[in-house]
Amino acid sequence: MIRGGRSYVSSPPAFSNDTKRLLVCTANTVSIFSTSTALQISSLEGHTAPVTTVIVVPASSPANNILCYCWTASLDGTIRYWDFSVPELLKTINIKIPIYSMVIPSLLGLPADSNEKQPNLFAYVSLKDTRETVSKKHKSKSEIPNGQIRKCNLTESRLVGGVTLAETKVPEPITISSSGKYFGITKHQRLSIWKVPDTETERVVLRKITLHHTKRMTVLTFHPIQRIVAAGDSSGRILIWRGFGDKTFASREGLVNDEEKPGVRDNDDADSCTTWHWHSSEVNVLFFSSDGAYLYSGGKEGVLVVWQLDTGKKKFLPRIGSPLLYYTVSLDPSLSSISCADNQIHLLKMPSLEILKSISGIKFSCSLPEEYEGFGSGVAFDHSSALVALRTDNYCVQFYSLFDDRGISEVQVFERNHQPGDDVTVVVTLVALSQDGSMMSTVEVKLAEEGIGGLVCLKFWASKSQNKKFTLSTIIYEPHRDARISAVAFHPTRRVAVSSSYGGDFKVWVCNDELEQKDVMLQSSGWTCHAVGSYKKKAITAAAFSADGSILAVAAETVITLWDPDKNILLAVIGETLTPIVTLLFVGKSEYLVAASWGSKPQLSVWTMSKLSISWSYMLRVEAVACAADLSSFAALALLPESSKCQESIGTTFLERDGVILLFNSTDPVPVATWSARKAKGGALAFLQVSPSSVEENISDGKPPQTLLAYMNSDHEYVLFDPYGEEIHELNVIPQKDLVDPEERRQFGYASIYGELPEFELKRDQTSWVPSVPSEKPWETIFSGSSHNLPPLTKLCSAFLESLLEKRTAVVE
């Protein structure tokens, strides 16, 4: 099984101490990327729910930047300590409460590799309160605070009892200063800031201040040197408090300033408050530069604003193309990263703000106007190359590798500079790929303004390279007058396509490469209309070619018709369904045709071409169907009725499963296999061809499957698995050569100093070799392995002593 399509921007990432790696929270794992190539090199796996925080343990000196330790927190209620150079799990702390955010102030003040004896290590965590009781001060369950800020003793692996710093309506992210002296949260129209004591114990009381505002505050950040805190609000304003906590946090009374406090509300503990305003909507990103001279801000506009703190002057990094979510700095002042809502992380060269590399995840499903919800398909699969084409918010189609789990390229469908926050005026409703992946068709609709100016456009694209660099071949405006296009399908072997419309007709399009005029090939490679067909003026809702392309099946609402695509002759009418058909599919090279219909009486029906009649059917709402080219079976993604939806409990989190994947043999209505699915509405299915050079399987015979079934849910998370295997085995993708920078192939720890030890490989899933019997020279291999997996002392001692003793043979006199 291969999983992918995870979000890279659910939580802030973290740079390694040497800034050569970026640790990114990706669902239940932490993916580690090379900052030089922007490609994934390893991952930390072990959490059973989404990871919400990753904290790299800082080194005490530049010479120790090679140290690679980190803490992670997750919604599974565990905190884990890792050596991410191997990678290897070192410690697990289970507090059994979902963790939404975590900070460890002591790490910033006293590095973990100091020679001094370390006191207890404490973390402050933002938890989800799972209690269901209603206290006296809360009249209803809706008023119960759902979040808590608690203290955790990492050394003793437990929460500190009786210490709750704050209660919030929802779990809030915690922000900490770069020195580790202060941390805080936003709470509606207030900031709550705590000062970390110089010596931490379980019962020490943390001093706290509250700063007020008239708008809901969304983000805060601390100045690295001075006592300055900045916060952004929901209206786009930035507030900067200087000298916060002079009364509460000052160690001497003489430091308290009782003069007038400009801009400070009520009795807030701050010297002054300044307001800046440029953003038009809420501020999501706010961060000071490492020297404190600049303040970076960003939001929905997709523009990074750089403010000069002393003067308020600003400069911009415009046209990032997506709302900004997080800004992360590294120990190298010339390198930082910005996380965007389109699932991309850009590595920035500072201070020029040049984008060096981009870590591109799969694009999320784009938002459509209400009248276009569920209309058309924005997902198409290249079955031979294991690529998927997805429509995006910025009028593009992204090509994404399902095996490599990374973006390959993007095609600009509509020539317009997309700006986040703009009103949607153009919708890409359909994306279709030919069977060999060399041709693509897109359908875009320019929305009418006040009922005037709507336009439907059909485009054909061509590609001659494996990197999917498509070029526009033909543009057809209003191909079916003013009617919407319901489906586009390509001929399996020729440069021929069909488009169907709700206006009551379908058209067969032929590329000029297919045409010859007096044995002379046309110079143009454009597409022309070859034939037009209709059936009783009914809306044409679906179309599909047979495996050899000799038959074209067309759905006229509830009626299935068969046509000769070359002669444009109606061959047969094979039957009628209860509600309009939305999907047609010929099952491989067999004689069966699958139809899926939606409406008040949804239906999945299988028709036989030899008898021109229905073979069997189910009353199911089917989102997608797929089949392999050489097989007589097909898979269907069906939605479960509301009463049948099940919930799978994992700790304290629930993963709602609202769909089921059914694998059928065309001749038998009993499913061969079934799998439950999450977020099935809007999902997609496809059978992918597998080459042995791309995938290896962790099973005893070592034979990879020939075909994988791909399921992609509505959030574009996907899973690939062998549908015909007796068990769902884990599959490992064999990495392509030269994807990892040579700098990242170096050894770590002991091996980086003294060279690689014999017969020891740095593999995550390989158990370190431990000698169990004495060899001739056990001292040469007894420590060959990770220092965290050494044999027990009793085995080491006996092996060492036996090697020193002189062995004598008994002599019989």
Beta strands, then each sheet from edge to edge (+ up, - down):
strand 1: 2-4
strand 2: 14-15
strand 3: 21-26
strand 4: 29-34
strand 5: 40-45
strand 6: 51-56
strand 7: 69-74
strand 8: 78-83
strand 9: 88-94
strand 10: 99-103
strand 11: 122-128
strand 12: 147-153
strand 13: 158-168
strand 14: 175-176
strand 15: 182-187
strand 16: 190-195
strand 17: 207-212
strand 18: 217-222
strand 19: 228-233
strand 20: 237-242
strand 21: 272-277
strand 22: 283-288
strand 23: 294-299
strand 24: 304-308
strand 25: 314-317
strand 26: 324-329
strand 27: 335-340
strand 28: 344-349
strand 29: 354-360
strand 30: 379-382
strand 31: 387-391
strand 32: 396-401
strand 33: 406-412
strand 34: 426-433
strand 35: 439-446
strand 36: 455-462
strand 37: 471-477
strand 38: 485-490
strand 39: 496-501
strand 40: 506-511
strand 41: 516-517
strand 42: 520-521
strand 43: 527-533
strand 44: 540-545
strand 45: 552-556
strand 46: 559-564
strand 47: 569-576
strand 48: 581-586
strand 49: 592-597
strand 50: 603-608
strand 51: 613-618
strand 52: 621-627
strand 53: 633-639
strand 54: 646-650
strand 55: 653-665
strand 56: 673-678
strand 57: 684-689
strand 58: 695-697
strand 59: 707-712
strand 60: 718-721
strand 61: 731-733
sheet 1: 1+ 60- 59+ 57-
sheet 2: 2+ 3- 4+ 5-
sheet 3: 6+ 7- 8+ 9-
sheet 4: 10+ 11- 12+ 13-
sheet 5: 14+ 15- 16+ 17-
sheet 6: 18+ 19- 20+ 21-
sheet 7: 22+ 23- 24+ 25-
sheet 8: 26+ 27- 28+ 29-
sheet 9: 30+ 31- 32+ 33-
sheet 10: 34+ 35- 36+ 37-
sheet 11: 38+ 39- 40+ 43-
sheet 12: 41+ 42-
sheet 13: 44+ 45- 46+ 47-
sheet 14: 48+ 49- 50+ 51-
sheet 15: 52+ 53- 55+ 54-
sheet 16: 52+ 53- 55+ 56-
sheet 17: 58+ 61-
end
